[in-house]
Amino acid sequence: MSKTLVAYFSASGVTARLAETIAKAADADLYEIAPKVPYTSADLNWNNSNSRSSIEMNDKASRPEIAGEAENMDQYDTVFAGFPIWWYEAPRIIHTFLESYDFTGKTVVPFATSGGSGMGKTSDILQKVCPAAKVLPGKRMSVTASEAQIKNWMKELGL
């Protein structure tokens, strides 16, 4: 029997709300990718080139630490990976998460929230970060997406 996990990073709570809806629609477990050092408002100020988020996103090797571990990752066949879009891609903490586990044979489904920017080349980037997985095309979604909309998206993906 296939098991699904919805793993998400949410800087402001928006992505968390969407992740909860996806987990309900997919009958999946939920895991928060929480940074070891929480982000402050100043850290998230993308207008400041010296803010933590700006520095991380400008350094492709940056891997912010995660506060805890997802338990029993080997039991999951499909992992939805959720995040806010930062600079047209996933925040570096998503790279930390994907590099922390063996995704061989697993399907990764990116989903994102954003105030306006699209997914860019996020799925391609994540496929390189997690080459042993099958990374499906990601989707930017509204926090108000319904379970029915999410189930239709999952059906389109063949899940």
DSSP file with accessible surface (Angstrom, degrees, kcal/mol):
  #  RESIDUE AA STRUCTURE BP1 BP2  ACC     N-H-->O    O-->H-N    N-H-->O    O-->H-N    TCO  KAPPA ALPHA  PHI   PSI    X-CA   Y-CA   Z-CA
    1    1 A M              0   0  225      0, 0.0     2,-0.3     0, 0.0     0, 0.0   0.000 360.0 360.0 360.0 134.5    0.0    0.0    0.0
    2    2 A S        -     0   0   69     74,-0.1     2,-0.4    75,-0.1    74,-0.1  -0.552 360.0-158.6 -79.1 136.4    1.3    3.4   -1.0
    3    3 A K        -     0   0   72     72,-0.4    74,-2.4    -2,-0.3    75,-1.7  -0.922   3.9-155.2-117.2 144.9    1.9    6.0    1.7
    4    4 A T  E     -a   78   0A  25     -2,-0.4    25,-2.3    23,-0.3     2,-0.4  -0.928   5.5-165.3-123.5 142.2    2.1    9.7    1.2
    5    5 A L  E     -ab  79  29A   4     73,-2.3    75,-3.0    -2,-0.4     2,-0.6  -0.972  10.5-153.9-122.7 138.7    3.7   12.5    3.1
    6    6 A V  E     -ab  80  30A   0     23,-2.9    25,-2.6    -2,-0.4     2,-0.4  -0.958  20.4-177.9-108.9 108.1    3.2   16.2    2.8
    7    7 A A  E     +ab  81  31A   0     73,-3.1    75,-2.9    -2,-0.6     2,-0.3  -0.922  10.2 173.4-106.7 132.7    6.4   18.0    3.9
    8    8 A Y  E     -ab  82  32A  20     23,-2.3    25,-4.2    -2,-0.4     2,-0.4  -0.985  31.4-150.7-144.5 150.7    6.3   21.7    3.9
    9    9 A F        -     0   0    2     73,-2.4     2,-0.4    -2,-0.3    25,-0.1  -0.986  21.0-177.8-114.8 130.1    8.3   24.8    4.9
   10   10 A S        -     0   0   15     -2,-0.4    -2,-0.0    23,-0.3    73,-0.0  -0.951  15.6-177.2-134.8 112.5    6.2   27.8    5.8
   11   11 A A  S    S+     0   0   35     -2,-0.4    -1,-0.1     1,-0.1    28,-0.1   0.824  90.9  16.4 -75.9 -31.5    7.8   31.2    6.7
   12   12 A S  S    S-     0   0   95      0, 0.0    -1,-0.1     0, 0.0    -2,-0.0   0.418 109.5 -99.4-124.6  -1.3    4.5   33.0    7.4
   13   13 A G  S  > S+     0   0   25      4,-0.0     4,-1.6     0, 0.0    -3,-0.0   0.199  97.2 103.0 101.6 -15.8    1.9   30.3    7.8
   14   14 A V  H  > S+     0   0   47      2,-0.2     4,-1.7     1,-0.2     3,-0.3   0.963  83.8  44.3 -66.4 -50.6    0.4   30.5    4.3
   15   15 A T  H  > S+     0   0    2      1,-0.2     4,-2.9     2,-0.2    -1,-0.2   0.867 108.4  60.5 -64.2 -32.8    2.1   27.4    3.0
   16   16 A A  H  > S+     0   0   15      1,-0.2     4,-2.2     2,-0.2    -1,-0.2   0.914 103.3  50.0 -60.0 -42.6    1.1   25.6    6.2
   17   17 A R  H  X S+     0   0  129     -4,-1.6     4,-1.6    -3,-0.3    -1,-0.2   0.918 112.8  46.1 -64.3 -42.4   -2.6   26.1    5.5
   18   18 A L  H  X S+     0   0    0     -4,-1.7     4,-2.6     1,-0.2    -2,-0.2   0.920 109.9  54.6 -65.8 -41.4   -2.3   24.8    2.0
   19   19 A A  H  X S+     0   0    0     -4,-2.9     4,-2.8     1,-0.2    -2,-0.2   0.893 105.6  53.1 -59.4 -40.0   -0.2   21.8    3.1
   20   20 A E  H  X S+     0   0  106     -4,-2.2     4,-2.1     2,-0.2    -1,-0.2   0.908 109.8  48.0 -62.4 -41.2   -3.0   20.9    5.6
   21   21 A T  H  X S+     0   0   39     -4,-1.6     4,-2.6     2,-0.2    -2,-0.2   0.917 112.6  48.3 -66.6 -42.6   -5.5   20.9    2.8
   22   22 A I  H  X S+     0   0    0     -4,-2.6     4,-2.6     2,-0.2    -2,-0.2   0.925 110.1  52.0 -63.6 -42.9   -3.3   18.8    0.5
   23   23 A A  H  X>S+     0   0    8     -4,-2.8     5,-2.7     1,-0.2     4,-0.6   0.914 111.6  47.0 -60.7 -40.1   -2.7   16.3    3.3
   24   24 A K  H ><5S+     0   0  148     -4,-2.1     3,-0.8     3,-0.2    -2,-0.2   0.942 113.7  47.1 -66.6 -44.8   -6.4   16.0    3.9
   25   25 A A  H 3<5S+     0   0   11     -4,-2.6    -2,-0.2     1,-0.2    -1,-0.2   0.856 119.4  40.1 -65.6 -34.2   -7.1   15.6    0.2
   26   26 A A  H 3<5S-     0   0   16     -4,-2.6    -1,-0.2    -5,-0.2    -2,-0.2   0.415 104.9-125.1 -94.5  -0.1   -4.3   13.0   -0.2
   27   27 A D  T <<5 +     0   0  151     -3,-0.8   -23,-0.3    -4,-0.6     2,-0.3   0.948  63.0 151.9  50.5  51.6   -5.0   11.2    3.1
   28   28 A A      < -     0   0   17     -5,-2.7   -23,-0.2    -6,-0.2    -1,-0.2  -0.714  51.9-106.8-114.1 159.7   -1.4   11.9    3.8
   29   29 A D  E     -b    5   0A  63    -25,-2.3   -23,-2.9    -2,-0.3     2,-0.4  -0.468  36.0-133.9 -76.2 159.7    0.8   12.4    6.9
   30   30 A L  E     +b    6   0A  77    -25,-0.2     2,-0.4    -2,-0.1   -23,-0.2  -0.945  23.3 177.5-124.2 135.7    2.0   16.0    7.5
   31   31 A Y  E     -b    7   0A  36    -25,-2.6   -23,-2.3    -2,-0.4     2,-0.5  -0.981  20.1-142.6-139.7 126.3    5.6   17.1    8.4
   32   32 A E  E     -b    8   0A  94     -2,-0.4     2,-1.4   -25,-0.2   -23,-0.2  -0.773   9.5-144.2 -89.4 125.5    6.7   20.7    9.0
   33   33 A I        -     0   0    0    -25,-4.2   -23,-0.3    -2,-0.5    36,-0.0  -0.737  32.2-175.2 -84.0  89.1   10.2   21.4    7.7
   34   34 A A        -     0   0   28     -2,-1.4    33,-3.7   -25,-0.1    34,-0.4  -0.784  24.1-120.5 -95.3 131.6   11.0   23.8   10.5
   35   35 A P  B     -F   66   0B  18      0, 0.0    31,-0.3     0, 0.0    30,-0.0  -0.422  13.8-130.7 -68.2 143.2   14.3   25.7   10.5
   36   36 A K  S    S+     0   0  122     29,-2.6    30,-0.1     1,-0.2    -2,-0.0   0.895 107.8  39.8 -58.8 -39.9   16.6   25.1   13.5
   37   37 A V  S    S-     0   0   91     28,-0.4    -1,-0.2    -3,-0.0    30,-0.0  -0.944 100.5-130.3-110.0 108.0   16.9   28.9   13.7
   38   38 A P        -     0   0   93      0, 0.0     2,-0.3     0, 0.0    -2,-0.1  -0.212  22.3-110.6 -58.3 149.0   13.5   30.4   13.0
   39   39 A Y        -     0   0   30    -28,-0.1     2,-0.2     4,-0.0     3,-0.0  -0.638  28.4-151.9 -80.4 137.1   13.2   33.2   10.5
   40   40 A T     >  -     0   0   75     -2,-0.3     4,-1.2     1,-0.1     5,-0.1  -0.539  33.3-101.7 -95.8 171.3   12.4   36.7   11.8
   41   41 A S  T  4 S+     0   0  110      1,-0.2     3,-0.5     2,-0.2     4,-0.3   0.904 126.4  52.4 -59.0 -40.7   10.6   39.4    9.8
   42   42 A A  T >4 S+     0   0   70      1,-0.2     3,-1.3     2,-0.2    -1,-0.2   0.887 104.6  56.2 -63.7 -37.0   14.0   41.0    9.2
   43   43 A D  T 34 S+     0   0   35      1,-0.2    10,-2.7     8,-0.2    11,-0.4   0.798 108.3  48.6 -62.2 -30.7   15.4   37.7    7.9
   44   44 A L  T 3< S+     0   0   48     -4,-1.2     2,-1.4    -3,-0.5    -1,-0.2   0.374  76.1 120.3 -94.3   5.1   12.6   37.5    5.3
   45   45 A N    X   -     0   0   65     -3,-1.3     3,-1.9    -4,-0.3     6,-0.3  -0.533  39.2-175.8 -75.8  94.6   13.0   41.1    4.0
   46   46 A W  T 3  S+     0   0  174     -2,-1.4    -1,-0.2     1,-0.3    -4,-0.0   0.658  78.4  67.2 -68.8 -13.5   13.8   40.4    0.3
   47   47 A N  T 3  S+     0   0  119      1,-0.1     2,-0.7    -3,-0.1    -1,-0.3   0.618  89.7  74.3 -78.2 -13.0   14.4   44.1   -0.2
   48   48 A N    X   -     0   0   67     -3,-1.9     3,-2.2    -6,-0.1     6,-0.3  -0.896  68.5-159.2-105.0 112.4   17.5   43.9    2.0
   49   49 A S  T 3  S+     0   0   82     -2,-0.7    -1,-0.1     1,-0.3    -3,-0.1   0.664  93.8  55.3 -66.1 -12.2   20.4   42.2    0.3
   50   50 A N  T 3  S+     0   0  123      4,-0.1    -1,-0.3    -5,-0.1    -4,-0.1   0.344  81.7 115.2-100.0   4.7   21.9   41.5    3.7
   51   51 A S  S <> S-     0   0    5     -3,-2.2     4,-2.6    -6,-0.3     5,-0.2  -0.368  79.4-113.3 -71.2 155.4   18.8   39.7    5.0
   52   52 A R  H  > S+     0   0   48      1,-0.2     4,-2.7     2,-0.2     5,-0.2   0.915 116.3  49.4 -55.7 -46.2   19.2   36.0    5.9
   53   53 A S  H  > S+     0   0    2    -10,-2.7     4,-2.5     1,-0.2    -1,-0.2   0.911 111.5  49.2 -64.4 -39.4   16.8   34.9    3.1
   54   54 A S  H  > S+     0   0    3    -11,-0.4     4,-1.8    -6,-0.3    -2,-0.2   0.931 112.3  47.8 -64.3 -44.2   18.6   37.0    0.5
   55   55 A I  H  X S+     0   0   93     -4,-2.6     4,-0.6     2,-0.2    -2,-0.2   0.935 113.4  48.1 -63.1 -44.8   22.0   35.7    1.6
   56   56 A E  H >< S+     0   0   16     -4,-2.7     3,-1.1    -5,-0.2     6,-0.4   0.927 112.4  47.8 -62.0 -44.6   20.8   32.1    1.5
   57   57 A M  H 3< S+     0   0   10     -4,-2.5    -1,-0.2     1,-0.3    -2,-0.2   0.788 108.6  54.4 -71.9 -24.5   19.2   32.4   -1.9
   58   58 A N  H 3< S+     0   0  122     -4,-1.8     2,-0.6    -5,-0.2    -1,-0.3   0.562 101.6  66.6 -81.9  -8.0   22.3   34.1   -3.4
   59   59 A D    X<  -     0   0   82     -3,-1.1     3,-2.1    -4,-0.6    -1,-0.2  -0.895  65.3-167.0-116.7 100.5   24.4   31.1   -2.2
   60   60 A K  T 3  S+     0   0  144     -2,-0.6    -1,-0.1     1,-0.3    -4,-0.0   0.723  89.7  55.7 -61.4 -18.1   23.5   28.0   -4.1
   61   61 A A  T 3  S+     0   0   75     -3,-0.1    -1,-0.3     2,-0.0     2,-0.1   0.536  79.2 120.2 -90.7  -5.7   25.5   25.9   -1.5
   62   62 A S    <   +     0   0   21     -3,-2.1    33,-0.1    -6,-0.4    34,-0.1  -0.357  36.3 178.6 -63.3 132.4   23.5   27.3    1.4
   63   63 A R        -     0   0   78     32,-0.1    30,-0.1    -2,-0.1     3,-0.1  -0.734  16.5-151.7-136.9  86.0   21.7   24.6    3.4
   64   64 A P        -     0   0   11      0, 0.0     2,-0.1     0, 0.0    32,-0.1  -0.297  29.0-106.6 -57.3 140.0   19.9   26.0    6.4
   65   65 A E        -     0   0  124      1,-0.1   -29,-2.6   -30,-0.0   -28,-0.4  -0.398  26.2-132.9 -71.1 147.8   19.6   23.4    9.2
   66   66 A I  B     -F   35   0B  29    -31,-0.3    -1,-0.1   -30,-0.1   -33,-0.1  -0.802   9.6-134.5-101.6 142.2   16.3   21.8   10.0
   67   67 A A  S    S+     0   0   64    -33,-3.7     2,-0.2    -2,-0.4    -1,-0.1   0.829  79.0   0.4 -67.4 -35.1   15.0   21.5   13.6
   68   68 A G  S    S-     0   0   38    -34,-0.4     2,-0.4   -36,-0.2   -34,-0.1  -0.794  74.2-100.0-143.2-175.5   14.0   17.9   13.5
   69   69 A E        -     0   0  159     -2,-0.2     2,-0.4   -36,-0.0    28,-0.0  -0.875  27.5-118.1-114.7 147.9   13.7   14.8   11.4
   70   70 A A    >   -     0   0    7     -2,-0.4     3,-0.6   -39,-0.1     2,-0.2  -0.689  40.8-125.5 -77.2 130.5   10.8   13.3    9.5
   71   71 A E  T 3  S-     0   0  154     -2,-0.4    -1,-0.0     1,-0.2     0, 0.0  -0.575  76.9  -0.4 -83.6 143.6   10.3    9.8   11.0
   72   72 A N  T >   +     0   0   99     -2,-0.2     3,-2.0     1,-0.1     4,-0.3   0.854  67.4 170.2  52.9  47.9   10.2    6.7    8.9
   73   73 A M  G X   +     0   0   13     -3,-0.6     3,-1.6     1,-0.3    -1,-0.1   0.791  68.6  71.8 -59.1 -26.2   10.8    8.3    5.6
   74   74 A D  G 3  S+     0   0  132      1,-0.3    -1,-0.3     3,-0.0    -2,-0.1   0.726  87.3  64.2 -64.0 -19.7   11.3    4.9    4.0
   75   75 A Q  G <  S+     0   0   69     -3,-2.0     2,-0.4   -73,-0.0   -72,-0.4   0.644  86.1  88.8 -79.2 -11.9    7.6    4.2    4.4
   76   76 A Y    <   +     0   0   14     -3,-1.6   -72,-0.2    -4,-0.3     3,-0.1  -0.726  43.3 176.9 -96.2 133.2    6.6    7.0    1.9
   77   77 A D  S    S+     0   0   72    -74,-2.4    30,-2.7    -2,-0.4     2,-0.4   0.734  77.8  37.7 -94.7 -32.4    6.3    6.4   -1.8
   78   78 A T  E     -ac   4 107A  14    -75,-1.7   -73,-2.3    28,-0.2     2,-0.5  -0.986  65.0-172.4-126.0 132.2    5.1    9.9   -2.6
   79   79 A V  E     -ac   5 108A   0     28,-3.1    30,-2.6    -2,-0.4     2,-0.5  -0.974  11.5-154.9-127.7 114.7    6.3   13.1   -0.9
   80   80 A F  E     -ac   6 109A   1    -75,-3.0   -73,-3.1    -2,-0.5     2,-0.6  -0.790  15.1-158.3 -80.4 128.2    4.6   16.4   -1.6
   81   81 A A  E     -ac   7 110A   0     28,-1.9    30,-2.3    -2,-0.5     2,-0.3  -0.953  12.0-171.1-115.4 113.8    7.2   19.2   -0.9
   82   82 A G  E     +ac   8 111A   0    -75,-2.9   -73,-2.4    -2,-0.6    30,-0.2  -0.813  16.0 140.3-112.9 149.6    5.7   22.6   -0.2
   83   83 A F  E     - c   0 112A   0     28,-1.4    30,-1.5    -2,-0.3     2,-0.2  -0.980  50.0 -92.8-169.6 160.8    7.2   26.0    0.2
   84   84 A P  E     - c   0 113A  19      0, 0.0     2,-0.4     0, 0.0    30,-0.2  -0.610  51.2-105.9 -79.3 148.9    6.8   29.7   -0.6
   85   85 A I        -     0   0   15     28,-2.5     2,-0.5    -2,-0.2    30,-0.2  -0.670  38.2-173.5 -76.1 126.9    8.5   30.8   -3.8
   86   86 A W  B >  S-G   89   0C  28      3,-3.1     3,-1.2    -2,-0.4    28,-0.0  -0.992  72.0 -15.9-121.7 120.1   11.7   32.7   -3.1
   87   87 A W  T 3  S-     0   0   89     -2,-0.5    -1,-0.1     1,-0.3     3,-0.1   0.900 128.3 -54.2  54.5  43.3   13.5   34.3   -6.0
   88   88 A Y  T 3  S+     0   0  153      1,-0.2    33,-0.5    32,-0.1    34,-0.3   0.681 125.9  62.3  66.9  22.8   11.5   32.1   -8.5
   89   89 A E  B <  S-G   86   0C  24     -3,-1.2    -3,-3.1    31,-0.1    -1,-0.2  -0.936  94.1 -64.7-157.9-178.9   12.5   28.8   -6.8
   90   90 A A        -     0   0    1     -2,-0.3    -5,-0.1    -5,-0.2     5,-0.1  -0.472  58.1-102.2 -73.8 143.2   12.3   26.8   -3.6
   91   91 A P    >>  -     0   0    0      0, 0.0     3,-1.8     0, 0.0     4,-0.7  -0.271  35.2-108.6 -59.5 153.7   14.0   28.2   -0.5
   92   92 A R  H 3> S+     0   0    3      1,-0.3     4,-1.9     2,-0.2     3,-0.3   0.762 114.7  70.9 -60.0 -26.0   17.3   26.5    0.3
   93   93 A I  H 3> S+     0   0    0      1,-0.2     4,-2.3     2,-0.2    -1,-0.3   0.825  92.2  59.2 -63.8 -24.9   15.9   24.7    3.3
   94   94 A I  H <> S+     0   0    0     -3,-1.8     4,-2.7     2,-0.2    -1,-0.2   0.902 103.2  51.5 -67.7 -37.9   13.9   22.5    0.8
   95   95 A H  H  X S+     0   0    6     -4,-0.7     4,-2.3    -3,-0.3    -2,-0.2   0.927 107.5  53.0 -62.3 -42.9   17.3   21.5   -0.6
   96   96 A T  H  X S+     0   0   17     -4,-1.9     4,-0.8     1,-0.2    -2,-0.2   0.942 111.1  46.9 -55.8 -48.0   18.4   20.6    2.9
   97   97 A F  H >< S+     0   0    0     -4,-2.3     3,-1.2     1,-0.2     4,-0.4   0.948 112.9  47.0 -60.5 -50.1   15.3   18.4    3.3
   98   98 A L  H >< S+     0   0    3     -4,-2.7     3,-0.5     1,-0.3    -1,-0.2   0.816 113.2  49.0 -66.4 -29.4   15.7   16.6    0.0
   99   99 A E  H 3< S+     0   0   97     -4,-2.3    -1,-0.3    -5,-0.2    -2,-0.2   0.573 100.0  68.7 -84.6  -7.5   19.3   15.9    0.5
  100  100 A S  T << S+     0   0   67     -3,-1.2     2,-0.3    -4,-0.8    -1,-0.2   0.565 100.9  42.8 -87.6 -10.3   18.7   14.6    4.1
  101  101 A Y  S <  S-     0   0   48     -3,-0.5     2,-0.8    -4,-0.4     0, 0.0  -0.903  86.5-103.2-134.5 162.7   16.9   11.4    3.0
  102  102 A D        +     0   0  115     -2,-0.3    -3,-0.1     1,-0.1    28,-0.0  -0.774  33.7 177.1 -88.2 111.9   17.1    8.6    0.4
  103  103 A F    >   +     0   0    4     -2,-0.8     3,-2.5    -5,-0.2    31,-0.2   0.195  23.1 148.0-100.6  16.2   14.5    9.4   -2.2
  104  104 A T  T 3  S+     0   0   91      1,-0.3    29,-0.2    29,-0.1     3,-0.1  -0.296  78.1   1.0 -55.7 123.4   15.4    6.5   -4.5
  105  105 A G  T 3  S+     0   0   70     27,-1.8    -1,-0.3     1,-0.3     2,-0.2   0.432 105.5 123.3  78.6  -1.0   12.2    5.3   -6.2
  106  106 A K    <   -     0   0   16     -3,-2.5    28,-2.7    26,-0.2     2,-0.5  -0.565  58.9-129.4 -91.7 158.2   10.1    8.0   -4.5
  107  107 A T  E     -cd  78 134A  29    -30,-2.7   -28,-3.1    26,-0.2     2,-0.5  -0.922  18.7-159.9-105.3 129.2    7.9   10.5   -6.3
  108  108 A V  E     -cd  79 135A   0     26,-2.7    28,-2.7    -2,-0.5   -28,-0.2  -0.942   4.1-168.4-111.3 129.7    8.3   14.1   -5.2
  109  109 A V  E     -c   80   0A   0    -30,-2.6   -28,-1.9    -2,-0.5     2,-0.1  -0.917  11.4-152.1-120.3 100.8    5.5   16.6   -6.0
  110  110 A P  E     +c   81   0A   0      0, 0.0    29,-1.0     0, 0.0     2,-0.3  -0.477  17.2 175.9 -72.5 142.8    6.5   20.2   -5.4
  111  111 A F  E     -ce  82 139A   0    -30,-2.3   -28,-1.4    27,-0.2     2,-0.3  -0.982   6.3-174.3-141.9 149.5    3.8   22.8   -4.6
  112  112 A A  E     -ce  83 140A   0     27,-2.1    29,-3.2    -2,-0.3     2,-0.3  -0.967  21.5-144.2-144.0 158.6    4.2   26.4   -3.7
  113  113 A T  E     +c   84   0A   9    -30,-1.5   -28,-2.5    -2,-0.3     2,-0.3  -0.876  28.3 168.4-115.3 152.9    2.6   29.5   -2.6
  114  114 A S        -     0   0   33     -2,-0.3   -28,-0.1    27,-0.3     5,-0.0  -0.958  43.6-130.6-163.7 147.7    3.5   32.9   -3.9
  115  115 A G  S    S-     0   0   94     -2,-0.3    -1,-0.1   -30,-0.2    -2,-0.0   0.607  97.4 -37.0 -74.8 -12.0    2.4   36.5   -3.9
  116  116 A G  S    S+     0   0   53      1,-0.3     2,-0.2     2,-0.1    -1,-0.1   0.336 106.2 101.9 178.4 -26.3    2.9   36.7   -7.6
  117  117 A S        -     0   0   31    -32,-0.1    -1,-0.3     1,-0.1   -32,-0.1  -0.515  58.9-131.2 -83.8 152.4    5.8   34.8   -9.0
  118  118 A G        -     0   0   32     -2,-0.2    -1,-0.1     1,-0.1   -30,-0.1  -0.080  35.3 -85.5 -85.3-168.7    5.5   31.4  -10.7
  119  119 A M    >   -     0   0   25      1,-0.2     3,-2.1    19,-0.1   -29,-0.1   0.638  54.7-173.3 -76.2 -16.5    7.4   28.2  -10.2
  120  120 A G  T 3   -     0   0   58      1,-0.3     3,-0.3     2,-0.1    -1,-0.2  -0.299  67.4 -30.3  56.2-134.6   10.2   29.2  -12.6
  121  121 A K  T 3> S+     0   0  153    -33,-0.5     4,-2.5     1,-0.2    -1,-0.3  -0.008  97.7 129.5-102.5  28.6   12.5   26.2  -13.0
  122  122 A T  H <>  +     0   0    1     -3,-2.1     4,-3.0   -34,-0.3     5,-0.2   0.891  69.5  49.5 -53.9 -48.3   11.8   24.8   -9.5
  123  123 A S  H  > S+     0   0   21     -3,-0.3     4,-2.1     1,-0.2    -1,-0.2   0.916 112.4  48.4 -62.3 -40.6   11.0   21.3  -10.6
  124  124 A D  H  > S+     0   0  103      2,-0.2     4,-1.6     1,-0.2    -1,-0.2   0.913 113.0  48.2 -64.0 -42.6   14.2   21.0  -12.7
  125  125 A I  H  X S+     0   0   46     -4,-2.5     4,-1.7     1,-0.2    -2,-0.2   0.938 112.2  48.5 -63.6 -45.3   16.3   22.4   -9.9
  126  126 A L  H  X S+     0   0    1     -4,-3.0     4,-2.2     1,-0.2    -1,-0.2   0.851 105.5  58.4 -67.1 -31.9   14.8   20.0   -7.3
  127  127 A Q  H  < S+     0   0   61     -4,-2.1    -1,-0.2    -5,-0.2     6,-0.2   0.909 107.8  47.2 -63.0 -37.0   15.3   17.1   -9.7
  128  128 A K  H  < S+     0   0  171     -4,-1.6    -2,-0.2     1,-0.2    -1,-0.2   0.854 112.6  48.9 -71.3 -34.0   19.0   17.9   -9.7
  129  129 A V  H  < S+     0   0   23     -4,-1.7    -2,-0.2     1,-0.3    -1,-0.2   0.836 125.8  29.1 -71.3 -31.5   19.0   18.2   -5.9
  130  130 A C  S >< S+     0   0    6     -4,-2.2     3,-1.7    -5,-0.2    -1,-0.3  -0.582  72.4 163.4-129.7  65.6   17.2   14.9   -5.6
  131  131 A P  T 3  S+     0   0   99      0, 0.0    -1,-0.1     0, 0.0     4,-0.1   0.717  70.0  61.8 -67.0 -20.7   18.3   12.8   -8.6
  132  132 A A  T 3  S+     0   0   49    -28,-0.1   -27,-1.8     2,-0.1   -26,-0.2   0.563  97.5  73.2 -81.9  -6.9   17.1    9.4   -7.3
  133  133 A A  S <  S-     0   0    7     -3,-1.7     2,-0.7    -6,-0.2   -26,-0.2  -0.614  84.8-118.7-101.3 163.3   13.5   10.6   -7.2
  134  134 A K  E     -d  107   0A 134    -28,-2.7   -26,-2.7    -2,-0.2     2,-0.7  -0.918  31.9-159.2 -97.6 111.0   11.0   11.2   -9.9
  135  135 A V  E     -d  108   0A  19     -2,-0.7   -26,-0.2   -28,-0.2     3,-0.1  -0.849   6.6-151.9 -97.4 116.6   10.1   14.9   -9.5
  136  136 A L        -     0   0   18    -28,-2.7    -9,-0.0    -2,-0.7    21,-0.0  -0.410  37.0 -75.6 -80.4 162.7    6.8   15.8  -11.0
  137  137 A P        -     0   0   89      0, 0.0    -1,-0.1     0, 0.0     2,-0.1  -0.341  55.7-128.5 -59.0 133.9    6.0   19.2  -12.4
  138  138 A G        -     0   0   22    -29,-0.1     2,-0.4    -3,-0.1   -27,-0.2  -0.288  17.2-148.3 -80.8 169.2    5.3   21.6   -9.6
  139  139 A K  E     -e  111   0A  81    -29,-1.0   -27,-2.1    -2,-0.1     2,-0.5  -0.989   9.9-140.2-143.0 131.6    2.3   23.8   -9.1
  140  140 A R  E     -e  112   0A 115     -2,-0.4     2,-0.3   -29,-0.2   -27,-0.2  -0.778  35.3-175.2 -84.4 130.9    1.8   27.2   -7.5
  141  141 A M        -     0   0   16    -29,-3.2   -27,-0.3    -2,-0.5     2,-0.2  -0.930  27.1-110.8-130.9 156.1   -1.5   27.2   -5.7
  142  142 A S    >   -     0   0   65     -2,-0.3     3,-2.1     1,-0.1   -29,-0.0  -0.561  26.8-125.1 -80.2 145.9   -3.7   29.5   -3.8
  143  143 A V  T 3  S+     0   0   39      1,-0.3    -1,-0.1    -2,-0.2  -122,-0.1   0.762 112.4  60.8 -61.5 -20.8   -4.0   29.0   -0.1
  144  144 A T  T 3  S+     0   0  113      2,-0.0    -1,-0.3  -123,-0.0    -2,-0.0   0.347  73.2 136.3 -90.5   8.0   -7.7   28.9   -0.7
  145  145 A A    <   -     0   0   11     -3,-2.1     2,-0.1     1,-0.1  -124,-0.0  -0.289  51.5-130.2 -55.4 137.4   -7.5   25.8   -3.0
  146  146 A S     >  -     0   0   51      1,-0.1     4,-2.3  -121,-0.0     5,-0.2  -0.447  17.1-111.3 -87.9 163.7  -10.2   23.4   -2.2
  147  147 A E  H  > S+     0   0   64      1,-0.2     4,-2.9     2,-0.2     5,-0.2   0.897 120.3  54.9 -58.5 -39.2   -9.8   19.7   -1.6
  148  148 A A  H  > S+     0   0   63      2,-0.2     4,-2.3     1,-0.2    -1,-0.2   0.920 107.8  48.1 -62.9 -43.0  -11.7   19.1   -4.9
  149  149 A Q  H  > S+     0   0  111      2,-0.2     4,-2.1     1,-0.2    -1,-0.2   0.914 113.1  48.5 -63.1 -40.7   -9.2   21.2   -6.8
  150  150 A I  H  X S+     0   0    0     -4,-2.3     4,-2.8     2,-0.2    -2,-0.2   0.921 109.9  51.0 -66.9 -41.9   -6.3   19.4   -5.2
  151  151 A K  H  X S+     0   0  110     -4,-2.9     4,-2.3     1,-0.2    -1,-0.2   0.897 109.6  51.1 -63.2 -38.5   -7.8   16.0   -5.9
  152  152 A N  H  X S+     0   0   97     -4,-2.3     4,-2.4     2,-0.2    -1,-0.2   0.911 110.4  49.3 -63.3 -43.0   -8.3   17.1   -9.6
  153  153 A W  H  X S+     0   0   11     -4,-2.1     4,-1.8     2,-0.2    -2,-0.2   0.932 110.6  49.9 -61.2 -44.7   -4.6   18.2   -9.7
  154  154 A M  H  <>S+     0   0   26     -4,-2.8     5,-3.0     1,-0.2     4,-0.5   0.907 109.9  50.9 -62.1 -40.1   -3.5   14.8   -8.2
  155  155 A K  H ><5S+     0   0  165     -4,-2.3     3,-1.3     1,-0.2    -1,-0.2   0.916 107.2  53.5 -63.4 -43.0   -5.6   13.0  -10.8
  156  156 A E  H 3<5S+     0   0  147     -4,-2.4    -1,-0.2     1,-0.3    -2,-0.2   0.848 109.2  49.7 -59.1 -33.8   -3.9   15.0  -13.6
  157  157 A L  T 3<5S-     0   0   41     -4,-1.8    -1,-0.3    -5,-0.1    -2,-0.2   0.524 119.3-112.6 -81.8  -7.8   -0.6   14.0  -12.2
  158  158 A G  T < 5       0   0   68     -3,-1.3    -3,-0.2    -4,-0.5    -2,-0.1   0.727 360.0 360.0  81.9  23.6   -1.7   10.3  -12.2
  159  159 A L      <       0   0   79     -5,-3.0    -1,-0.3    -6,-0.2    -2,-0.1  -0.692 360.0 360.0-100.3 360.0   -1.6   10.1   -8.4
